[in-house]
């Protein structure tokens, strides 16, 4: 039974189907792990243990019947449960969702049992998880450091072994960043692959996508098969895949042309040698697997205008979110209701015109065309199959280094930049991208810290990313933080620093 805490969700589901364990036992053990490990990490902020026990007794006979899961308290409502968006006003109001998002409904239909909701930064604005509403979530590898954000609560829950996987969302790196910081696998799907309904069509003008954080590639692929597919009214659905995503795991991808870049886009941040070294390590593995690996990347990554366009989109999205919170509160939201960074975004948005917002969207679309052509040249020609980069430009920050309620919001944004430098561009382009665990290095406090690398594919090619990631997983073993003991890790290429 203890072994089930250490395996992935696919193995847990197989154990239930074989009758080796009852769904209720599986959920009960996950609850026990949350009770044991969460006090030190603050990953799960809303428990739903009694409801989970009841739901385990009647879980649908789907591919993941009885498998425990956690849901991020930001990226979609869960009927009858707190829905606070990391905001203290919503917390004080005790806001509860009255319906499931389409994503949650599909998870439930697949047999997953939600045992709790996880911490997230206010409105998902930072690559760390330290909302003033609920306090910081801590990294299981080193509790003095962040697990990332905005899906940091989910990442800490998965990396510590509370559950095998958890729901996450990504608007600028919020799946891939915590995956890298916690030694997990994180896939950001193609824009439009997973419906954001019924409440949303395009979040942050199309930058936000949703999926899960996992320990294994096969879990991510199987859950994508559960979640993928347009719902009526979705504005920009992704083309359906030609085969189940799960089929890509273990399939040979063929000989690929892979470009490598280790300098941050537009030079926005220096790159820690450990992060660049992890890319070099994976590049060697890919070459040994027969791929062509060469220094190359889209020239558009060095266009400085993109960050300004992103800021317009993010600020206006924050202003819209505050309107929604105000509708729940029955009054206008003021600076005392939100963190300093959130209010700074709202004030920034007040200075933009509708025309400026439209221009930013147009600019991002034009940038996307220039970028995607590196993978799929217009008019023919040979493109690249994948881009390999660091997931982040820096190792996980200490708790308090990137705080949305700090005294200087612009200093907070500057401190956040190294963590989203490599991930944010591909939210703009809408391409699928993954963070793959690559190495563990000695952190500033002497404890090991995981380092991830990012692979980016052409639009719609999650299958190729899953195939290559599974080959890297098999070539590993990946570094891992066993449940309950983050010091018991396998160090690979520890001299990268």
MARKOLTI-818610 format. One record per residue (C-alpha): residue in one letter; residue number from 1; y, z, x. Coordinates in Angstrom, 2 decimals, decimal comma. Layout:
<nodes>
- a | NUM | Y | Z | X .
...
</nodes>
This chain:
<nodes>
- x | 1 | 0,00 | 0,00 | 0,00 .
- x | 2 | 2,37 | 0,72 | 2,88 .
- x | 3 | 1,62 | -2,75 | 4,23 .
- x | 4 | 3,02 | -4,26 | 1,03 .
- x | 5 | 6,41 | -2,85 | 1,99 .
- x | 6 | 6,30 | -4,90 | 5,17 .
- x | 7 | 5,32 | -8,28 | 3,76 .
- x | 8 | 7,33 | -10,90 | 1,94 .
- x | 9 | 7,68 | -11,39 | -1,80 .
- x | 10 | 5,13 | -14,20 | -1,86 .
- x | 11 | 2,47 | -11,87 | -0,46 .
- x | 12 | 3,45 | -9,13 | -2,90 .
- x | 13 | 3,11 | -11,54 | -5,83 .
- x | 14 | -0,29 | -12,67 | -4,56 .
- x | 15 | -1,43 | -9,04 | -4,39 .
- x | 16 | -0,44 | -8,57 | -8,04 .
- x | 17 | -2,26 | -11,74 | -9,09 .
- x | 18 | -5,43 | -10,66 | -7,24 .
- x | 19 | -5,30 | -7,24 | -8,87 .
- x | 20 | -4,92 | -5,45 | -5,54 .
- x | 21 | -1,86 | -3,68 | -6,91 .
- x | 22 | -0,35 | -3,25 | -10,34 .
- x | 23 | 3,22 | -4,45 | -10,93 .
- x | 24 | 4,17 | -0,91 | -11,92 .
- x | 25 | 2,85 | 0,45 | -8,63 .
- x | 26 | 4,77 | -2,21 | -6,69 .
- x | 27 | 8,01 | -1,30 | -8,45 .
- x | 28 | 7,37 | 2,44 | -8,11 .
- x | 29 | 6,92 | 2,14 | -4,37 .
- x | 30 | 10,13 | 0,11 | -4,03 .
- x | 31 | 12,00 | 2,79 | -5,98 .
- x | 32 | 10,60 | 5,43 | -3,62 .
- x | 33 | 11,83 | 3,43 | -0,61 .
- x | 34 | 15,31 | 3,13 | -2,11 .
- x | 35 | 15,41 | 6,88 | -2,73 .
- x | 36 | 14,32 | 7,50 | 0,84 .
- x | 37 | 16,43 | 4,97 | 2,74 .
- x | 38 | 19,50 | 4,28 | 0,65 .
- x | 39 | 21,35 | 7,58 | 1,28 .
- x | 40 | 21,82 | 6,61 | 4,93 .
- x | 41 | 22,79 | 2,98 | 4,20 .
- x | 42 | 24,63 | 2,91 | 0,84 .
- x | 43 | 23,15 | -0,48 | 0,00 .
- x | 44 | 22,20 | 0,13 | -3,66 .
- x | 45 | 25,14 | 1,42 | -5,70 .
- x | 46 | 23,71 | 1,11 | -9,23 .
- x | 47 | 20,14 | 2,28 | -9,80 .
- x | 48 | 18,17 | 1,06 | -12,81 .
- x | 49 | 14,88 | 2,77 | -12,06 .
- x | 50 | 13,81 | 3,73 | -15,57 .
- x | 51 | 14,55 | 0,26 | -16,94 .
- x | 52 | 12,70 | -1,28 | -14,00 .
- x | 53 | 9,63 | 0,84 | -14,68 .
- x | 54 | 9,65 | -0,29 | -18,31 .
- x | 55 | 10,18 | -3,95 | -17,37 .
- x | 56 | 7,34 | -3,82 | -14,83 .
- x | 57 | 4,91 | -3,01 | -17,64 .
- x | 58 | 5,81 | -6,24 | -19,44 .
- x | 59 | 6,95 | -8,55 | -16,64 .
- x | 60 | 6,51 | -12,25 | -17,50 .
- x | 61 | 3,57 | -14,01 | -15,90 .
- x | 62 | 5,73 | -16,04 | -13,55 .
- x | 63 | 5,25 | -16,83 | -9,86 .
- x | 64 | 6,76 | -13,47 | -8,82 .
- x | 65 | 5,41 | -11,20 | -11,55 .
- x | 66 | 6,19 | -7,58 | -10,78 .
- x | 67 | 8,00 | -8,19 | -7,47 .
- x | 68 | 10,98 | -5,81 | -7,07 .
- x | 69 | 14,39 | -7,36 | -6,34 .
- x | 70 | 18,00 | -6,21 | -6,02 .
- x | 71 | 21,03 | -7,98 | -7,45 .
- x | 72 | 24,46 | -8,17 | -5,85 .
- x | 73 | 27,21 | -6,54 | -7,93 .
- x | 74 | 29,51 | -9,52 | -7,63 .
- x | 75 | 27,92 | -12,90 | -8,25 .
- x | 76 | 26,77 | -12,72 | -11,82 .
- x | 77 | 26,31 | -10,35 | -14,75 .
- x | 78 | 23,12 | -8,45 | -15,56 .
- x | 79 | 22,97 | -7,45 | -19,23 .
- x | 80 | 23,46 | -3,76 | -19,87 .
- x | 81 | 24,36 | -2,93 | -16,26 .
- x | 82 | 27,53 | -2,09 | -14,37 .
- x | 83 | 29,51 | -5,12 | -13,25 .
- x | 84 | 32,41 | -3,95 | -11,08 .
- x | 85 | 33,07 | -6,72 | -8,51 .
- x | 86 | 33,63 | -4,11 | -5,83 .
- x | 87 | 36,81 | -3,04 | -7,62 .
- x | 88 | 37,80 | 0,56 | -8,33 .
- x | 89 | 39,56 | -0,24 | -11,62 .
- x | 90 | 36,42 | -1,90 | -12,99 .
- x | 91 | 34,45 | 1,09 | -11,72 .
- x | 92 | 36,78 | 3,56 | -13,43 .
- x | 93 | 36,59 | 1,55 | -16,65 .
- x | 94 | 32,79 | 1,73 | -16,47 .
- x | 95 | 32,57 | -1,98 | -17,21 .
- x | 96 | 29,11 | -3,14 | -18,30 .
- x | 97 | 27,95 | -6,75 | -18,65 .
- x | 98 | 26,79 | -7,85 | -22,08 .
- x | 99 | 24,64 | -10,81 | -20,97 .
- x | 100 | 22,65 | -12,26 | -18,07 .
- x | 101 | 23,89 | -15,10 | -15,93 .
- x | 102 | 21,63 | -18,15 | -15,87 .
- x | 103 | 20,53 | -17,17 | -12,36 .
- x | 104 | 19,52 | -13,67 | -13,46 .
- x | 105 | 17,69 | -15,07 | -16,48 .
- x | 106 | 15,68 | -17,38 | -14,22 .
- x | 107 | 14,81 | -14,54 | -11,85 .
- x | 108 | 13,59 | -12,46 | -14,78 .
- x | 109 | 11,55 | -15,36 | -16,19 .
- x | 110 | 9,89 | -15,76 | -12,79 .
- x | 111 | 8,66 | -12,16 | -13,10 .
- x | 112 | 11,07 | -10,38 | -10,78 .
- x | 113 | 11,95 | -6,80 | -11,70 .
- x | 114 | 15,51 | -5,73 | -10,86 .
- x | 115 | 15,52 | -2,18 | -9,51 .
- x | 116 | 19,22 | -1,92 | -8,66 .
- x | 117 | 22,53 | -3,57 | -7,89 .
- x | 118 | 23,95 | -3,74 | -4,38 .
- x | 119 | 27,29 | -3,07 | -2,76 .
- x | 120 | 29,81 | -5,84 | -2,00 .
- x | 121 | 33,41 | -6,05 | -0,77 .
- x | 122 | 36,10 | -6,32 | -3,42 .
- x | 123 | 35,92 | -9,81 | -4,97 .
- x | 124 | 33,81 | -10,95 | -2,02 .
- x | 125 | 36,80 | -11,47 | 0,25 .
- x | 126 | 35,40 | -10,19 | 3,55 .
- x | 127 | 32,41 | -10,68 | 5,90 .
- x | 128 | 31,85 | -6,90 | 5,79 .
- x | 129 | 30,92 | -4,57 | 2,94 .
- x | 130 | 33,27 | -1,58 | 2,79 .
- x | 131 | 34,92 | -1,51 | -0,64 .
- x | 132 | 37,18 | 1,43 | -1,39 .
- x | 133 | 35,36 | 1,68 | -4,73 .
- x | 134 | 31,99 | 2,54 | -3,19 .
- x | 135 | 32,39 | 3,06 | 0,54 .
- x | 136 | 30,78 | 1,21 | 3,42 .
- x | 137 | 27,26 | -0,15 | 3,54 .
- x | 138 | 25,63 | 0,36 | 6,94 .
- x | 139 | 23,42 | -1,91 | 9,02 .
- x | 140 | 19,78 | -0,75 | 9,31 .
- x | 141 | 19,73 | -1,90 | 12,93 .
- x | 142 | 22,69 | 0,30 | 13,83 .
- x | 143 | 24,24 | 2,48 | 11,08 .
- x | 144 | 27,56 | 2,46 | 12,95 .
- x | 145 | 27,86 | -1,28 | 12,36 .
- x | 146 | 28,36 | -3,53 | 9,38 .
- x | 147 | 25,49 | -5,42 | 7,71 .
- x | 148 | 27,94 | -8,24 | 6,95 .
- x | 149 | 29,38 | -9,46 | 3,70 .
- x | 150 | 29,93 | -10,25 | 1,09 .
- x | 151 | 26,19 | -9,86 | 0,43 .
- x | 152 | 25,98 | -6,89 | 2,79 .
- x | 153 | 24,41 | -4,47 | 0,32 .
- x | 154 | 21,60 | -6,89 | -0,40 .
- x | 155 | 21,09 | -7,59 | 3,31 .
- x | 156 | 20,82 | -3,89 | 4,15 .
- x | 157 | 18,36 | -3,34 | 1,32 .
- x | 158 | 16,14 | -6,20 | 2,49 .
- x | 159 | 16,39 | -5,49 | 6,23 .
- x | 160 | 15,55 | -1,81 | 5,72 .
- x | 161 | 12,47 | -2,70 | 3,68 .
- x | 162 | 13,61 | -1,35 | 0,32 .
- x | 163 | 12,73 | -4,76 | -1,15 .
- x | 164 | 11,42 | -8,02 | 0,26 .
- x | 165 | 14,34 | -10,11 | -0,94 .
- x | 166 | 17,58 | -9,89 | -2,89 .
- x | 167 | 20,15 | -11,92 | -4,73 .
- x | 168 | 23,20 | -13,11 | -2,77 .
- x | 169 | 26,17 | -15,46 | -2,97 .
- x | 170 | 28,15 | -17,48 | -0,43 .
- x | 171 | 31,77 | -18,64 | -0,64 .
- x | 172 | 32,60 | -18,72 | 3,06 .
- x | 173 | 29,41 | -17,50 | 4,72 .
- x | 174 | 28,40 | -14,56 | 2,53 .
- x | 175 | 24,67 | -15,38 | 2,67 .
- x | 176 | 24,49 | -16,57 | 6,27 .
- x | 177 | 26,73 | -13,89 | 7,83 .
- x | 178 | 24,72 | -10,88 | 6,57 .
- x | 179 | 21,50 | -12,77 | 7,36 .
- x | 180 | 22,63 | -13,02 | 10,97 .
- x | 181 | 23,84 | -9,42 | 11,17 .
- x | 182 | 20,59 | -8,05 | 9,69 .
- x | 183 | 17,95 | -10,37 | 11,19 .
- x | 184 | 17,12 | -12,15 | 7,92 .
- x | 185 | 16,72 | -15,73 | 6,74 .
- x | 186 | 19,61 | -16,97 | 4,61 .
- x | 187 | 19,85 | -20,36 | 2,91 .
- x | 188 | 23,10 | -21,56 | 1,36 .
- x | 189 | 22,01 | -24,33 | -1,01 .
- x | 190 | 23,79 | -27,60 | -1,68 .
- x | 191 | 26,77 | -27,30 | -4,03 .
- x | 192 | 25,58 | -27,55 | -7,62 .
- x | 193 | 21,93 | -26,80 | -6,81 .
- x | 194 | 21,97 | -23,43 | -8,62 .
- x | 195 | 23,92 | -23,09 | -11,86 .
- x | 196 | 26,83 | -20,64 | -11,88 .
- x | 197 | 26,87 | -20,46 | -15,67 .
- x | 198 | 27,40 | -19,53 | -18,31 .
- x | 199 | 30,59 | -17,81 | -17,15 .
- x | 200 | 31,54 | -20,16 | -14,32 .
- x | 201 | 31,49 | -23,85 | -13,56 .
- x | 202 | 32,92 | -24,06 | -10,07 .
- x | 203 | 33,90 | -20,81 | -8,33 .
- x | 204 | 36,67 | -21,04 | -5,72 .
- x | 205 | 37,02 | -24,74 | -6,58 .
- x | 206 | 33,40 | -25,40 | -5,66 .
- x | 207 | 33,09 | -23,30 | -2,50 .
- x | 208 | 30,73 | -20,66 | -3,94 .
- x | 209 | 26,97 | -21,07 | -4,24 .
- x | 210 | 24,25 | -18,51 | -4,98 .
- x | 211 | 20,69 | -17,86 | -3,86 .
- x | 212 | 18,79 | -15,03 | -2,09 .
- x | 213 | 18,36 | -13,31 | 1,27 .
- x | 214 | 14,75 | -13,14 | 2,47 .
- x | 215 | 12,47 | -12,15 | 5,32 .
- x | 216 | 10,54 | -15,42 | 5,26 .
- x | 217 | 11,29 | -19,11 | 4,85 .
- x | 218 | 8,59 | -19,53 | 2,23 .
- x | 219 | 10,20 | -16,89 | 0,00 .
- x | 220 | 13,54 | -18,67 | 0,15 .
- x | 221 | 11,95 | -22,01 | -0,67 .
- x | 222 | 9,89 | -20,64 | -3,56 .
- x | 223 | 12,86 | -18,83 | -5,09 .
- x | 224 | 14,97 | -21,98 | -4,78 .
- x | 225 | 12,33 | -23,75 | -6,88 .
- x | 226 | 12,84 | -21,00 | -9,46 .
- x | 227 | 16,64 | -21,18 | -9,44 .
- x | 228 | 17,34 | -24,87 | -8,89 .
- x | 229 | 18,28 | -27,16 | -11,72 .
- x | 230 | 21,36 | -27,91 | -13,77 .
- x | 231 | 22,18 | -26,22 | -17,04 .
- x | 232 | 24,06 | -27,94 | -19,87 .
- x | 233 | 27,73 | -28,31 | -18,99 .
- x | 234 | 27,41 | -27,75 | -15,24 .
- x | 235 | 30,28 | -29,77 | -13,73 .
- x | 236 | 28,70 | -31,00 | -10,48 .
- x | 237 | 24,90 | -30,68 | -10,50 .
- x | 238 | 23,07 | -31,56 | -7,29 .
- x | 239 | 20,56 | -34,43 | -7,48 .
- x | 240 | 17,09 | -33,04 | -8,21 .
- x | 241 | 14,69 | -32,86 | -5,27 .
- x | 242 | 11,85 | -35,37 | -4,96 .
- x | 243 | 9,30 | -32,56 | -4,50 .
- x | 244 | 9,20 | -28,77 | -4,80 .
- x | 245 | 11,12 | -27,04 | -2,03 .
- x | 246 | 8,05 | -24,93 | -1,30 .
- x | 247 | 6,27 | -28,10 | -0,17 .
- x | 248 | 8,70 | -28,40 | 2,75 .
- x | 249 | 7,39 | -25,21 | 4,35 .
- x | 250 | 4,78 | -26,21 | 6,90 .
- x | 251 | 5,53 | -29,93 | 6,58 .
- x | 252 | 6,34 | -31,73 | 9,83 .
- x | 253 | 9,95 | -32,90 | 9,72 .
- x | 254 | 9,43 | -35,83 | 12,11 .
- x | 255 | 11,50 | -36,42 | 15,23 .
- x | 256 | 15,08 | -35,41 | 14,46 .
- x | 257 | 18,45 | -36,02 | 16,05 .
- x | 258 | 20,20 | -32,65 | 16,29 .
- x | 259 | 23,77 | -32,09 | 17,44 .
- x | 260 | 24,80 | -28,82 | 19,07 .
- x | 261 | 28,19 | -27,12 | 19,09 .
- x | 262 | 28,88 | -23,63 | 20,47 .
- x | 263 | 32,70 | -23,55 | 20,41 .
- x | 264 | 34,37 | -22,29 | 17,24 .
- x | 265 | 35,90 | -24,88 | 14,90 .
- x | 266 | 39,54 | -25,53 | 15,77 .
- x | 267 | 39,20 | -22,89 | 18,48 .
- x | 268 | 39,94 | -20,12 | 15,97 .
- x | 269 | 37,94 | -17,49 | 17,91 .
- x | 270 | 36,18 | -17,00 | 21,23 .
- x | 271 | 32,39 | -17,07 | 21,02 .
- x | 272 | 30,41 | -14,09 | 22,27 .
- x | 273 | 27,96 | -15,18 | 25,01 .
- x | 274 | 25,08 | -13,66 | 23,02 .
- x | 275 | 25,88 | -15,93 | 20,06 .
- x | 276 | 26,11 | -19,02 | 22,23 .
- x | 277 | 23,01 | -17,98 | 24,13 .
- x | 278 | 21,00 | -17,76 | 20,92 .
- x | 279 | 21,90 | -21,39 | 20,21 .
- x | 280 | 20,73 | -22,39 | 23,69 .
- x | 281 | 17,46 | -20,55 | 23,11 .
- x | 282 | 16,81 | -22,34 | 19,81 .
- x | 283 | 17,89 | -25,69 | 21,27 .
- x | 284 | 15,15 | -25,34 | 23,89 .
- x | 285 | 12,58 | -24,55 | 21,20 .
- x | 286 | 13,64 | -27,58 | 19,17 .
- x | 287 | 13,43 | -29,83 | 22,23 .
- x | 288 | 9,92 | -28,50 | 22,91 .
- x | 289 | 9,04 | -29,42 | 19,33 .
- x | 290 | 9,95 | -33,03 | 20,09 .
- x | 291 | 13,46 | -33,34 | 18,67 .
- x | 292 | 16,44 | -35,00 | 20,33 .
- x | 293 | 18,99 | -32,24 | 20,93 .
- x | 294 | 22,42 | -33,22 | 22,24 .
- x | 295 | 26,00 | -31,93 | 22,38 .
- x | 296 | 27,60 | -33,44 | 19,27 .
- x | 297 | 29,41 | -32,37 | 16,12 .
- x | 298 | 31,81 | -33,79 | 13,51 .
- x | 299 | 35,28 | -34,28 | 15,00 .
- x | 300 | 36,71 | -33,00 | 11,71 .
- x | 301 | 35,68 | -29,45 | 12,65 .
- x | 302 | 38,74 | -29,31 | 14,90 .
- x | 303 | 41,23 | -30,21 | 12,18 .
- x | 304 | 43,49 | -27,20 | 11,78 .
- x | 305 | 44,69 | -28,11 | 8,29 .
- x | 306 | 41,41 | -27,04 | 6,71 .
- x | 307 | 42,09 | -23,32 | 7,05 .
- x | 308 | 45,42 | -23,62 | 5,26 .
- x | 309 | 43,78 | -25,52 | 2,41 .
- x | 310 | 41,08 | -22,86 | 2,17 .
- x | 311 | 43,68 | -20,11 | 1,96 .
- x | 312 | 45,36 | -21,81 | -1,02 .
- x | 313 | 42,01 | -22,01 | -2,81 .
- x | 314 | 41,04 | -18,43 | -1,98 .
- x | 315 | 44,40 | -16,96 | -2,96 .
- x | 316 | 44,58 | -18,74 | -6,31 .
- x | 317 | 40,98 | -17,75 | -7,03 .
- x | 318 | 41,89 | -14,11 | -6,40 .
- x | 319 | 44,82 | -14,42 | -8,80 .
- x | 320 | 42,46 | -15,75 | -11,46 .
- x | 321 | 39,99 | -12,90 | -10,82 .
- x | 322 | 42,77 | -10,35 | -11,31 .
- x | 323 | 43,60 | -11,97 | -14,63 .
- x | 324 | 39,97 | -11,49 | -15,67 .
- x | 325 | 39,99 | -7,86 | -14,59 .
- x | 326 | 43,24 | -7,39 | -16,49 .
- x | 327 | 41,60 | -8,80 | -19,62 .
- x | 328 | 38,87 | -6,14 | -19,33 .
- x | 329 | 41,43 | -3,40 | -18,69 .
- x | 330 | 43,75 | -4,55 | -21,45 .
- x | 331 | 46,73 | -4,56 | -19,12 .
- x | 332 | 48,13 | -6,34 | -16,10 .
- x | 333 | 46,56 | -5,44 | -12,77 .
- x | 334 | 48,91 | -3,92 | -10,20 .
- x | 335 | 48,77 | -3,13 | -6,47 .
- x | 336 | 47,36 | 0,36 | -7,08 .
- x | 337 | 44,32 | -1,16 | -8,80 .
- x | 338 | 43,12 | -3,22 | -5,86 .
- x | 339 | 42,80 | -3,12 | -2,09 .
- x | 340 | 45,68 | -4,18 | 0,14 .
- x | 341 | 44,05 | -7,44 | 1,19 .
- x | 342 | 43,35 | -8,39 | -2,42 .
- x | 343 | 46,97 | -7,77 | -3,39 .
- x | 344 | 48,20 | -9,75 | -0,39 .
- x | 345 | 46,15 | -12,70 | -1,60 .
- x | 346 | 47,59 | -12,31 | -5,10 .
- x | 347 | 51,14 | -12,26 | -3,75 .
- x | 348 | 50,38 | -15,33 | -1,68 .
- x | 349 | 49,08 | -17,13 | -4,76 .
- x | 350 | 52,31 | -16,37 | -6,63 .
- x | 351 | 54,12 | -18,54 | -4,11 .
- x | 352 | 51,96 | -21,62 | -4,65 .
- x | 353 | 52,66 | -24,29 | -7,21 .
- x | 354 | 50,06 | -26,07 | -9,30 .
- x | 355 | 50,74 | -29,17 | -7,24 .
- x | 356 | 50,00 | -27,29 | -4,02 .
- x | 357 | 46,68 | -26,13 | -5,41 .
- x | 358 | 45,79 | -29,69 | -6,43 .
- x | 359 | 46,79 | -30,93 | -2,98 .
- x | 360 | 44,55 | -28,34 | -1,32 .
- x | 361 | 41,58 | -29,46 | -3,43 .
- x | 362 | 42,31 | -33,10 | -2,61 .
- x | 363 | 42,61 | -32,23 | 1,08 .
- x | 364 | 39,26 | -30,44 | 1,10 .
- x | 365 | 37,57 | -33,38 | -0,60 .
- x | 366 | 39,02 | -35,80 | 1,95 .
- x | 367 | 37,92 | -33,53 | 4,80 .
- x | 368 | 34,43 | -33,40 | 3,29 .
- x | 369 | 34,13 | -37,19 | 3,38 .
- x | 370 | 35,14 | -37,30 | 7,05 .
- x | 371 | 32,67 | -34,53 | 7,84 .
- x | 372 | 29,59 | -35,64 | 5,93 .
- x | 373 | 29,79 | -39,11 | 7,50 .
- x | 374 | 28,48 | -37,52 | 10,73 .
- x | 375 | 25,16 | -37,05 | 8,91 .
- x | 376 | 25,27 | -40,15 | 6,67 .
- x | 377 | 27,55 | -42,87 | 8,11 .
- x | 378 | 29,33 | -44,99 | 5,54 .
- x | 379 | 28,24 | -48,62 | 5,85 .
- x | 380 | 25,07 | -47,84 | 7,80 .
- x | 381 | 24,53 | -46,80 | 11,38 .
- x | 382 | 22,61 | -43,93 | 12,90 .
- x | 383 | 23,68 | -40,46 | 11,85 .
- x | 384 | 22,51 | -37,03 | 12,88 .
- x | 385 | 19,92 | -35,08 | 10,96 .
- x | 386 | 21,09 | -31,53 | 11,69 .
- x | 387 | 23,90 | -29,61 | 13,32 .
- x | 388 | 23,04 | -26,48 | 15,32 .
- x | 389 | 25,71 | -23,79 | 15,84 .
- x | 390 | 25,98 | -20,02 | 16,13 .
- x | 391 | 26,05 | -18,40 | 12,72 .
- x | 392 | 28,89 | -16,15 | 13,91 .
- x | 393 | 31,19 | -16,06 | 16,91 .
- x | 394 | 30,76 | -12,29 | 17,41 .
- x | 395 | 28,20 | -9,51 | 17,09 .
- x | 396 | 28,32 | -7,21 | 14,02 .
- x | 397 | 31,54 | -5,18 | 13,96 .
- x | 398 | 31,72 | -1,42 | 13,83 .
- x | 399 | 32,30 | 0,19 | 10,45 .
- x | 400 | 36,05 | 0,24 | 9,80 .
- x | 401 | 36,97 | -2,72 | 12,03 .
- x | 402 | 37,26 | -5,13 | 9,08 .
- x | 403 | 38,51 | -3,08 | 6,12 .
- x | 404 | 40,06 | -4,69 | 3,05 .
- x | 405 | 42,15 | -1,59 | 2,37 .
- x | 406 | 43,50 | -1,28 | 5,91 .
- x | 407 | 47,24 | -0,93 | 6,47 .
- x | 408 | 47,79 | -4,55 | 7,62 .
- x | 409 | 45,95 | -7,17 | 5,50 .
- x | 410 | 46,80 | -9,99 | 7,88 .
- x | 411 | 45,31 | -8,07 | 10,78 .
- x | 412 | 42,22 | -7,63 | 8,62 .
- x | 413 | 42,00 | -11,39 | 8,09 .
- x | 414 | 42,39 | -11,99 | 11,82 .
- x | 415 | 39,60 | -9,51 | 12,53 .
- x | 416 | 37,38 | -11,27 | 9,99 .
- x | 417 | 37,87 | -14,75 | 11,44 .
- x | 418 | 35,14 | -14,72 | 14,13 .
- x | 419 | 32,46 | -13,98 | 11,54 .
- x | 420 | 33,26 | -16,89 | 9,21 .
- x | 421 | 34,46 | -19,45 | 11,77 .
- x | 422 | 31,20 | -21,44 | 11,82 .
- x | 423 | 30,11 | -20,89 | 8,21 .
- x | 424 | 33,24 | -21,52 | 6,14 .
- x | 425 | 33,55 | -25,29 | 6,83 .
- x | 426 | 30,25 | -26,00 | 5,10 .
- x | 427 | 31,28 | -24,20 | 1,94 .
- x | 428 | 34,11 | -26,72 | 1,85 .
- x | 429 | 31,76 | -29,66 | 2,38 .
- x | 430 | 29,13 | -28,26 | 0,01 .
- x | 431 | 26,31 | -29,00 | 2,44 .
- x | 432 | 23,17 | -26,87 | 2,69 .
- x | 433 | 23,04 | -24,55 | 5,68 .
- x | 434 | 20,77 | -21,77 | 6,91 .
- x | 435 | 21,03 | -18,79 | 9,22 .
- x | 436 | 17,85 | -18,31 | 11,20 .
- x | 437 | 17,01 | -15,15 | 13,18 .
- x | 438 | 17,02 | -16,17 | 16,85 .
- x | 439 | 17,25 | -13,18 | 19,17 .
- x | 440 | 17,94 | -9,50 | 19,49 .
- x | 441 | 20,35 | -8,26 | 22,13 .
- x | 442 | 21,60 | -4,87 | 23,22 .
- x | 443 | 24,68 | -4,02 | 21,20 .
- x | 444 | 27,78 | -2,13 | 22,33 .
- x | 445 | 26,20 | 1,18 | 21,30 .
- x | 446 | 22,99 | 0,51 | 23,19 .
- x | 447 | 20,94 | -0,29 | 20,08 .
- x | 448 | 19,45 | -3,74 | 19,51 .
- x | 449 | 21,36 | -6,11 | 17,24 .
- x | 450 | 20,02 | -9,35 | 15,76 .
- x | 451 | 21,69 | -12,70 | 16,42 .
- x | 452 | 21,33 | -15,70 | 14,11 .
- x | 453 | 21,89 | -19,41 | 14,54 .
- x | 454 | 23,07 | -21,86 | 11,89 .
- x | 455 | 21,52 | -25,21 | 10,99 .
- x | 456 | 23,44 | -27,56 | 8,71 .
- x | 457 | 21,91 | -30,51 | 6,86 .
- x | 458 | 23,15 | -33,50 | 4,94 .
- x | 459 | 23,96 | -32,93 | 1,25 .
- x | 460 | 20,81 | -32,35 | -0,74 .
- x | 461 | 18,56 | -31,86 | 2,29 .
- x | 462 | 17,49 | -28,27 | 1,82 .
- x | 463 | 13,96 | -29,58 | 2,28 .
- x | 464 | 14,66 | -30,63 | 5,87 .
- x | 465 | 16,31 | -27,31 | 6,69 .
- x | 466 | 13,34 | -25,41 | 5,24 .
- x | 467 | 10,89 | -27,53 | 7,20 .
- x | 468 | 12,66 | -27,00 | 10,52 .
- x | 469 | 13,27 | -23,31 | 9,85 .
- x | 470 | 9,60 | -22,79 | 9,05 .
- x | 471 | 8,66 | -24,46 | 12,35 .
- x | 472 | 11,03 | -22,10 | 14,19 .
- x | 473 | 9,56 | -19,17 | 12,28 .
- x | 474 | 6,05 | -20,20 | 13,36 .
- x | 475 | 7,18 | -20,61 | 16,98 .
- x | 476 | 8,67 | -17,08 | 16,99 .
- x | 477 | 7,75 | -14,54 | 15,97 .
- x | 478 | 11,23 | -13,90 | 14,72 .
- x | 479 | 12,79 | -10,62 | 15,66 .
- x | 480 | 12,36 | -8,17 | 12,82 .
- x | 481 | 13,46 | -4,72 | 11,82 .
- x | 482 | 10,37 | -3,05 | 10,35 .
- x | 483 | 11,09 | -1,00 | 7,21 .
- x | 484 | 12,46 | 2,41 | 8,01 .
- x | 485 | 12,56 | 1,95 | 11,78 .
- x | 486 | 15,28 | -0,32 | 13,10 .
- x | 487 | 14,57 | 0,67 | 16,71 .
- x | 488 | 11,06 | -0,78 | 16,72 .
- x | 489 | 11,96 | -4,40 | 17,43 .
- x | 490 | 10,70 | -7,21 | 19,59 .
- x | 491 | 13,40 | -8,30 | 22,02 .
- x | 492 | 13,46 | -11,95 | 22,99 .
- x | 493 | 15,73 | -13,29 | 25,73 .
- x | 494 | 17,50 | -9,94 | 25,84 .
- x | 495 | 19,37 | -11,09 | 28,93 .
- x | 496 | 21,54 | -13,43 | 26,84 .
- x | 497 | 24,41 | -10,96 | 27,20 .
</nodes>
